[in-house]
Amino acid sequence: MAFTHGTPKGEHTRQPPRALPGADGEAHVWWWEPPAQLDPADLALLGTEEFRRALSLLAERDAAAFAHNRAAARRALAGLLGIAPETVELGRHRCPGCGDRGHGPPRVVAPESAAPLAISMSRTADRGVFALGAGTTIGVDVETVRPMREASLSGSVLTDNERAYLMALAPGPARDAGFHRVWTRKEAVVKAAGLGLVGTVLNRLETWPAHPGPVRVLHTYAGRTTAWAVQDLRLGDTVAAAVARPHGALARGPVHIHPVPRTEPVPHTETPIAPDPEGT
């Protein structure tokens, strides 16, 4: 955040608010490497419930990743709209399945001008992701690519077509990457649908993994079928990621990917500690 000389710290210099993105069906995705330690600058941007949740997580790495995800989402949205991140407030829609706001899809509460934008977040061990698009919904998922278990080829997760695709790949890195392509596409769709994995029959959710994408994926819940445009995201060699948008005009534009440079938390000590020349 830039400040002008002689200006109180609370008075930020910022660009005039910009027009809302997404009019041409484009989407934006930001990604970053989560920090290992809590950053006070991240905590300062959280809402009350988010702050409590961050401090309730036992492992500092988990708390740091959660806080950074929420803060980075605010910074990304603020940068796109030309506003201060402190003015961005996030909340949740009601769950389409049960009506509860406690676990519904995330939404922009403030500024009100950004309310028409759809947002989604995801994180894994070494990536955090925030997606934004026009319309009422968007879904994003990221997973660290790990060796897959044989149980992952079971009929409860994969369609027949997906299983045949994976079995045709050589065991090892190729099959591992293929499975995570399938999984992140499924997760992106169920998050865009607002239901998560509950209420979704995964082995009927065909993701067409042999096709590089975008692909059209159909999701059915309570007798209603919705169509989604799903495409993979290239966020590094160690992760798989995908984004899902409503099929049609709202997905006709490109997906803009924004890597976020990693920053270290501001030290708490007043006197910097000199590095040990011996490396001990």
C-alpha positions as CSV (number, residue, x, y, z in Angstrom):
1,M,0.0,0.0,0.0
2,A,1.5,3.3,-1.0
3,F,1.3,6.5,1.2
4,T,2.1,10.1,0.3
5,H,4.7,11.9,2.4
6,G,3.1,14.0,5.2
7,T,-0.2,12.1,4.9
8,P,-1.7,10.3,7.9
9,K,-1.3,6.5,7.6
10,G,-5.0,5.9,7.5
11,E,-5.5,8.1,4.4
12,H,-4.5,5.8,1.6
13,T,-3.7,6.9,-1.9
14,R,-5.7,4.9,-4.4
15,Q,-6.9,4.9,-7.9
16,P,-10.5,5.8,-8.7
17,P,-12.9,2.8,-8.6
18,R,-12.8,0.8,-11.8
19,A,-15.7,-0.7,-13.7
20,L,-16.7,-4.2,-12.6
21,P,-14.8,-7.0,-14.5
22,G,-16.6,-9.8,-16.2
23,A,-18.8,-8.0,-18.7
24,D,-17.2,-9.9,-21.5
25,G,-17.3,-13.2,-19.7
26,E,-13.8,-13.2,-18.5
27,A,-12.6,-14.5,-15.1
28,H,-9.6,-13.7,-12.9
29,V,-7.6,-16.2,-10.8
30,W,-4.9,-15.2,-8.3
31,W,-2.5,-17.7,-6.8
32,W,0.3,-17.6,-4.2
33,E,2.4,-19.8,-1.9
34,P,1.0,-19.8,1.6
35,P,3.3,-18.4,4.4
36,A,4.5,-20.6,7.2
37,Q,3.9,-18.0,9.9
38,L,1.0,-15.7,10.8
39,D,1.3,-12.2,9.4
40,P,-0.3,-9.4,11.4
41,A,-1.0,-7.6,8.2
42,D,-3.2,-10.6,7.2
43,L,-5.0,-10.8,10.5
44,A,-5.8,-7.1,10.3
45,L,-7.9,-7.6,7.2
46,L,-10.0,-10.4,8.6
47,G,-13.6,-10.2,9.8
48,T,-14.4,-11.2,13.4
49,E,-15.4,-14.8,12.7
50,E,-12.5,-15.3,10.3
51,F,-10.1,-13.9,13.0
52,R,-11.5,-16.4,15.6
53,R,-11.2,-19.3,13.2
54,A,-7.6,-18.4,12.3
55,L,-6.7,-18.3,16.0
56,S,-8.6,-21.6,16.7
57,L,-6.4,-23.6,14.3
58,L,-3.7,-25.5,16.3
59,A,-0.9,-25.5,13.8
60,E,0.5,-22.1,13.0
61,R,1.1,-23.1,9.4
62,D,-2.7,-23.9,9.0
63,A,-3.7,-20.6,10.7
64,A,-1.2,-18.6,8.5
65,A,-2.5,-20.2,5.3
66,F,-6.2,-19.6,6.3
67,A,-5.5,-16.0,7.2
68,H,-3.4,-15.3,4.2
69,N,-6.0,-16.8,1.8
70,R,-8.7,-14.5,3.2
71,A,-6.5,-11.4,3.2
72,A,-5.1,-12.1,-0.2
73,A,-8.6,-12.4,-1.6
74,R,-9.4,-9.0,-0.3
75,R,-6.2,-7.5,-1.7
76,A,-6.8,-9.1,-5.1
77,L,-10.4,-7.7,-5.3
78,A,-9.3,-4.3,-4.0
79,G,-6.5,-4.1,-6.6
80,L,-8.9,-5.0,-9.4
81,L,-11.5,-2.5,-8.3
82,G,-9.1,0.3,-7.3
83,I,-10.2,0.4,-3.7
84,A,-8.5,-0.2,-0.3
85,P,-8.5,-3.8,0.9
86,E,-9.8,-2.7,4.3
87,T,-13.1,-1.8,2.6
88,V,-13.7,-5.3,1.3
89,E,-16.0,-7.5,3.3
90,L,-16.6,-11.2,2.6
91,G,-19.5,-13.3,3.7
92,R,-21.5,-16.3,2.5
93,H,-24.5,-17.1,0.4
94,R,-27.1,-19.5,1.8
95,C,-26.3,-23.1,1.1
96,P,-28.5,-24.1,-1.9
97,G,-29.0,-27.5,-0.3
98,C,-30.1,-26.6,3.3
99,G,-30.3,-22.8,3.4
100,D,-27.6,-22.5,6.1
101,R,-25.3,-19.4,5.8
102,G,-22.6,-21.2,7.8
103,H,-21.3,-23.2,4.9
104,G,-22.7,-21.6,1.8
105,P,-20.5,-20.3,-1.1
106,P,-18.5,-17.2,-0.4
107,R,-19.7,-13.8,-1.5
108,V,-18.7,-10.2,-1.6
109,V,-20.7,-8.2,1.0
110,A,-18.9,-4.9,0.6
111,P,-18.5,-2.8,-1.5
112,E,-22.1,-3.2,-2.6
113,S,-21.0,-2.3,-6.2
114,A,-19.0,-5.6,-6.3
115,A,-21.9,-7.7,-5.0
116,P,-22.7,-9.0,-8.6
117,L,-19.3,-10.7,-8.7
118,A,-18.9,-14.4,-8.0
119,I,-15.9,-15.5,-6.0
120,S,-14.4,-18.8,-4.9
121,M,-11.4,-19.8,-2.8
122,S,-9.2,-22.9,-2.3
123,R,-6.0,-23.8,-0.7
124,T,-3.7,-26.8,-0.4
125,A,-0.3,-27.4,1.2
126,D,1.7,-25.1,-1.2
127,R,-0.9,-23.0,-3.0
128,G,-3.7,-20.6,-2.3
129,V,-6.2,-19.6,-5.0
130,F,-8.8,-16.9,-5.4
131,A,-11.2,-16.8,-8.4
132,L,-13.5,-14.1,-9.5
133,G,-16.0,-13.8,-12.3
134,A,-19.3,-12.2,-13.4
135,G,-22.6,-13.8,-12.5
136,T,-23.8,-15.5,-9.4
137,T,-21.3,-18.4,-9.1
138,I,-17.8,-19.6,-9.8
139,G,-15.9,-22.6,-8.4
140,V,-12.1,-23.1,-8.1
141,D,-10.1,-26.0,-6.6
142,V,-6.4,-26.6,-6.2
143,E,-4.7,-29.8,-5.0
144,T,-1.1,-30.8,-4.5
145,V,-0.3,-33.7,-6.8
146,R,0.5,-36.8,-4.6
147,P,0.8,-40.5,-5.4
148,M,-2.7,-41.8,-5.8
149,R,-4.0,-44.8,-4.0
150,E,-5.5,-47.8,-5.7
151,A,-8.7,-47.2,-3.8
152,S,-9.0,-43.9,-5.8
153,L,-10.0,-46.0,-8.8
154,S,-13.1,-47.2,-7.1
155,G,-16.5,-46.9,-8.6
156,S,-17.6,-44.4,-5.9
157,V,-15.5,-41.5,-7.3
158,L,-14.9,-42.1,-11.0
159,T,-17.1,-42.6,-14.0
160,D,-16.4,-45.5,-16.3
161,N,-14.9,-43.2,-18.8
162,E,-12.6,-41.5,-16.2
163,R,-11.4,-44.9,-14.9
164,A,-10.6,-46.1,-18.4
165,Y,-8.7,-42.9,-19.1
166,L,-6.6,-43.3,-15.9
167,M,-6.0,-47.1,-16.5
168,A,-4.6,-46.2,-19.9
169,L,-1.9,-44.0,-18.3
170,A,1.3,-45.5,-16.9
171,P,1.3,-45.9,-13.1
172,G,3.3,-43.2,-11.4
173,P,3.5,-39.4,-12.2
174,A,1.3,-39.6,-15.3
175,R,-1.6,-41.4,-13.6
176,D,-1.2,-39.2,-10.5
177,A,-1.5,-36.1,-12.6
178,G,-4.4,-37.5,-14.5
179,F,-6.3,-38.4,-11.3
180,H,-5.8,-34.9,-9.8
181,R,-7.1,-33.4,-13.1
182,V,-10.3,-35.4,-12.7
183,W,-10.6,-34.5,-9.0
184,T,-10.0,-30.8,-9.3
185,R,-12.5,-30.6,-12.1
186,K,-15.1,-32.3,-10.0
187,E,-14.4,-30.1,-7.0
188,A,-14.6,-26.9,-9.0
189,V,-18.0,-27.9,-10.3
190,V,-19.5,-28.9,-7.0
191,K,-18.1,-25.7,-5.4
192,A,-19.6,-23.6,-8.3
193,A,-22.9,-25.4,-7.7
194,G,-22.7,-24.3,-4.1
195,L,-23.2,-27.8,-2.7
196,G,-19.7,-29.2,-2.2
197,L,-19.3,-32.9,-2.2
198,V,-22.4,-33.5,-0.1
199,G,-25.3,-34.2,-2.4
200,T,-23.2,-35.0,-5.4
201,V,-22.9,-38.4,-6.9
202,L,-19.3,-38.2,-8.0
203,N,-19.3,-41.3,-10.2
204,R,-22.0,-39.6,-12.4
205,L,-20.1,-36.3,-12.7
206,E,-18.2,-36.8,-16.0
207,T,-15.2,-34.5,-16.4
208,W,-13.9,-35.7,-19.7
209,P,-10.2,-35.8,-18.6
210,A,-8.9,-36.9,-22.0
211,H,-9.9,-33.4,-23.3
212,P,-7.6,-30.5,-22.4
213,G,-10.6,-28.2,-22.0
214,P,-12.5,-26.2,-21.5
215,V,-15.1,-29.0,-21.2
216,R,-18.8,-29.0,-20.6
217,V,-19.7,-30.8,-17.4
218,L,-23.3,-31.6,-16.3
219,H,-24.2,-31.5,-12.6
220,T,-27.5,-32.9,-11.3
221,Y,-29.0,-32.2,-7.9
222,A,-32.6,-32.8,-6.7
223,G,-33.7,-33.4,-10.3
224,R,-32.2,-30.2,-11.7
225,T,-29.3,-30.4,-14.1
226,T,-26.9,-27.5,-14.6
227,A,-24.1,-27.1,-17.2
228,W,-20.6,-25.8,-16.4
229,A,-17.6,-24.7,-18.5
230,V,-14.5,-26.2,-16.8
231,Q,-10.9,-25.6,-17.6
232,D,-7.6,-26.5,-16.0
233,L,-5.3,-23.9,-14.5
234,R,-1.5,-24.0,-14.8
235,L,-0.2,-22.9,-11.4
236,G,3.0,-24.9,-11.3
237,D,4.3,-28.4,-11.7
238,T,3.4,-29.6,-8.2
239,V,-0.3,-28.8,-8.2
240,A,-3.5,-29.4,-10.2
241,A,-6.2,-26.8,-10.4
242,A,-9.4,-26.1,-12.2
243,V,-12.1,-23.4,-12.4
244,A,-15.8,-23.9,-13.3
245,R,-18.2,-21.2,-14.6
246,P,-21.8,-21.4,-15.8
247,H,-21.7,-22.7,-19.3
248,G,-22.7,-20.0,-21.9
249,A,-22.1,-16.3,-22.1
250,L,-20.6,-15.9,-18.7
251,A,-17.8,-18.3,-19.7
252,R,-17.0,-17.1,-23.2
253,G,-14.1,-14.8,-22.1
254,P,-10.6,-15.8,-21.0
255,V,-9.3,-16.7,-17.6
256,H,-6.6,-14.2,-16.5
257,I,-4.1,-15.8,-14.1
258,H,-2.2,-13.5,-11.7
259,P,0.7,-14.9,-9.7
260,V,1.1,-13.1,-6.4
261,P,4.7,-12.6,-5.3
262,R,5.5,-14.1,-1.9
263,T,6.1,-11.6,0.9
264,E,7.5,-12.2,4.4
265,P,5.7,-11.1,7.6
266,V,7.0,-7.9,9.1
267,P,9.3,-8.8,12.0
268,H,7.9,-8.1,15.5
269,T,11.3,-7.2,17.0
270,E,12.4,-3.6,16.9
271,T,16.0,-4.5,16.2
272,P,16.6,-6.7,13.2
273,I,18.6,-9.9,13.9
274,A,21.7,-10.2,11.8
275,P,22.1,-13.5,9.9
276,D,24.5,-16.0,11.3
277,P,27.6,-16.1,8.9
278,E,28.2,-19.7,9.9
279,G,24.7,-20.7,8.9
280,T,24.0,-22.3,12.3
